[in-house]
């Protein structure tokens, strides 16, 4: 095996900066969410996505793909959220092997109550820390990285 192409100082700063800030921001938003609305960051993500779908309903396969999770992880998360009355599982009438998740009225109510504090937290921990030019550059960078990884995933 040949020596790897080691990261230089700028590459290492970019990598470590991404890893640390991603974890710190997600943890901070998660703490705020739990304190303000008794929702985890993950629960908020599921509820927010379902709220934007037709009839607040989505197949597990589509929901897992959109959240970029495994179906197993999603299934465990939906089980926990069902126990709290936030979502329900529904069979797909035309295909007994597939299942959908649907936002309940209680889940929609909890999301509506949580959304203002969530956006305040996201702004506090990320958006308002950057100026408009930095934010646009970061958005472009993430668009590039997401496109690369989605293309790679579709090729495998």
CORNORZI-V948185 format. One line per field, one symbol per residue. burial: 1 if it has 9 or more other ideal C-beta (glycine too) atoms within 8 Angstrom, else 0. Layout:
burial = ???
This chain:
burial = 000000000001001000000001110111011101101010111111111010011111001100100010111011011100011011010000011111110011011001101101111111000100001001000000000000000000
